[in-house]
């Protein structure tokens, strides 16, 4: 039986995840998307391929839910994802399943919290631990013994070698590469194409090959 699901947001992240859900349903008919919520009805009903996703209302629609309801937070930004999650978790009837999509490979011993998104073509190897509301975008790879905190974002095609730790609320830019055993602090941002070869502190931006700290977050 399909599990019912409501998405948050009307941006590119939601639309791309809706497409991925539909692709996964072609392989294994798992999810029935009831619609989406957003702060406004500006976009109205959203069509992706052959799928029509109706607008259901604002966040209050979910906060008023009296029955168990599955929700996926569709926000690429770690900060925004955290803000939405903390708002919605006030309602104990809202459930945040881990969404594992088409053509992924996730080892059976991987430990995950709630609300994580593992996009299509991702690989998550053995003895990996992922916190809550972390987002692995298309083609990301986490090798053995990796540790990802809460609200981490791996942009498309990020590759983490073995035993890499990424602190909560960090965002690794598209195509970032991290060599084995590196620790990346919390609220860290890497630029697209960065190659991380040494530990990085928290609350900074690092860019380049090799990645160097450019400035602290404000």
C-alpha positions in Angstrom: 0.0 0.0 0.0 1.2 3.5 -0.9 2.2 5.8 2.0 0.7 9.3 1.8 3.1 12.2 1.8 2.9 16.0 1.9 5.8 18.1 0.6 6.8 21.6 1.8 7.8 24.5 -0.5 7.2 25.3 -4.1 10.8 25.9 -5.3 13.1 23.9 -7.5 14.0 21.5 -4.7 10.4 20.5 -4.2 9.8 20.1 -7.9 12.9 18.0 -8.4 12.1 15.8 -5.4 8.6 15.3 -6.8 10.1 14.1 -10.1 12.4 11.7 -8.2 9.5 10.4 -6.2 7.6 9.7 -9.4 10.6 8.0 -10.9 10.9 5.8 -7.8 7.2 4.9 -7.9 7.8 3.5 -11.4 10.1 0.9 -9.8 8.4 0.4 -6.4 5.0 2.0 -5.9 5.7 3.5 -2.5 4.6 7.1 -2.1 1.3 9.0 -2.9 2.0 12.7 -2.8 -1.2 14.4 -1.6 0.1 17.9 -2.4 2.4 20.6 -1.0 2.3 23.5 1.4 4.0 26.9 1.0 3.8 30.4 2.5 1.6 31.5 -0.4 -0.5 30.1 -3.2 1.6 32.1 -5.8 2.4 28.9 -7.8 -1.0 27.2 -7.4 -1.0 23.6 -8.4 2.4 22.4 -9.7 2.8 20.0 -12.6 5.9 17.9 -13.0 5.9 15.6 -16.0 2.6 13.7 -15.7 2.2 14.5 -12.0 -0.1 17.3 -10.7 0.8 18.4 -7.2 -2.0 20.5 -5.7 -1.5 23.4 -3.3 -2.9 22.5 0.1 -2.3 25.7 2.1 0.3 27.3 4.3 2.3 25.7 7.1 -0.8 26.1 9.3 -2.4 23.4 7.2 0.1 21.0 8.7 0.2 22.5 12.2 -3.6 21.9 12.4 -3.3 18.2 11.5 -5.0 15.9 14.0 -3.9 12.6 12.4 -0.5 11.1 11.7 0.8 12.8 8.5 4.1 12.1 6.6 5.9 15.3 5.6 9.1 15.9 3.6 10.9 19.2 4.0 12.0 20.3 0.5 14.6 22.9 1.1 18.1 22.9 -0.2 19.3 25.4 2.4 20.3 23.9 5.7 19.2 27.0 7.6 15.8 27.0 6.0 15.3 23.3 6.5 16.1 23.7 10.2 13.7 26.6 10.5 10.8 24.7 8.9 11.5 21.5 10.8 11.6 23.3 14.2 8.3 25.0 13.4 6.5 21.8 12.2 7.8 19.5 15.0 5.6 21.4 17.4 2.8 19.2 16.1 3.4 15.6 17.3 1.1 14.2 14.6 3.6 15.1 11.9 6.0 12.4 11.0 9.2 12.9 9.0 10.2 9.7 7.1 13.6 9.1 5.6 13.1 9.5 1.8 15.4 7.1 -0.1 14.9 7.6 -3.8 15.6 5.8 -7.1 18.9 4.2 -8.0 20.5 4.7 -4.6 22.7 2.2 -2.8 22.5 2.5 1.0 24.2 -0.2 3.2 21.9 -2.0 5.6 24.0 -1.0 8.6 23.6 2.8 7.9 22.1 4.6 10.9 19.8 7.6 10.2 17.6 9.8 12.3 14.5 11.3 10.8 13.6 13.5 7.9 16.6 12.7 5.7 16.6 12.8 1.9 18.8 10.5 -0.1 18.4 11.5 -3.7 18.7 9.4 -6.8 22.2 8.0 -7.7 23.6 8.4 -4.2 25.9 5.9 -2.5 26.1 5.5 1.2 28.6 2.9 2.4 29.0 0.8 5.5 29.0 2.1 9.1 27.8 5.5 8.2 25.8 7.6 10.7 23.5 10.4 9.5 21.6 12.7 11.9 18.2 14.4 11.2 17.0 16.4 8.2 20.2 15.9 6.2 19.9 16.2 2.4 22.1 14.3 0.0 21.5 15.7 -3.4 21.8 13.8 -6.7 25.0 11.7 -7.1 26.5 12.3 -3.7 28.7 9.6 -2.2 29.5 9.0 1.5 32.1 6.3 2.0 32.7 4.0 5.0 32.5 5.3 8.6 31.2 8.7 7.6 29.5 10.9 10.2 27.0 13.6 9.1 25.3 15.8 11.6 21.8 17.3 11.6 20.7 19.6 8.7 23.8 18.9 6.6 23.5 19.6 2.8 25.6 17.7 0.3 25.0 19.4 -3.1 25.0 17.3 -6.3 28.1 15.1 -6.9 29.7 15.7 -3.5 32.1 12.8 -2.6 33.2 12.1 0.9 36.0 9.5 1.3 36.1 7.2 4.3 35.8 8.3 7.9 34.9 11.9 7.1 32.9 13.9 9.7 30.7 16.8 8.6 29.2 19.0 11.4 25.6 20.0 11.7 24.2 22.7 9.3 27.2 22.5 7.0 26.6 22.9 3.2 29.1 21.4 0.8 29.0 23.0 -2.7 28.5 21.1 -5.9 31.3 18.6 -6.7 33.2 19.1 -3.4 35.7 16.3 -2.7 36.9 15.5 0.8 39.8 13.1 1.4 39.8 10.4 4.0 39.6 11.1 7.7 38.8 14.8 7.5 36.6 16.7 10.0 34.5 19.6 8.9 33.0 21.8 11.6 29.5 22.9 12.0 27.9 25.6 9.8 30.7 25.2 7.3 30.3 26.1 3.6 32.5 24.9 0.7 32.5 26.4 -2.7 31.7 24.4 -5.8 34.5 22.1 -6.9 36.5 22.5 -3.6 38.9 19.8 -2.6 39.2 19.5 1.1 42.6 18.0 2.2 42.8 19.3 5.8 40.3 19.7 8.7 38.1 22.8 8.4 36.7 24.8 11.4 33.1 25.7 11.9 31.2 28.8 10.8 33.5 29.6 7.8 33.5 29.5 4.0 36.3 27.5 2.2 37.0 27.5 -1.5 39.5 26.2 -4.0 41.9 23.3 -4.7 43.0 22.7 -2.0 40.2 24.3 -0.1 41.2 27.3 2.0 39.2 29.3 4.5 38.1 32.6 3.0 35.9 34.2 5.6 33.8 33.5 8.8 30.0 33.3 8.5 28.3 36.4 9.7 
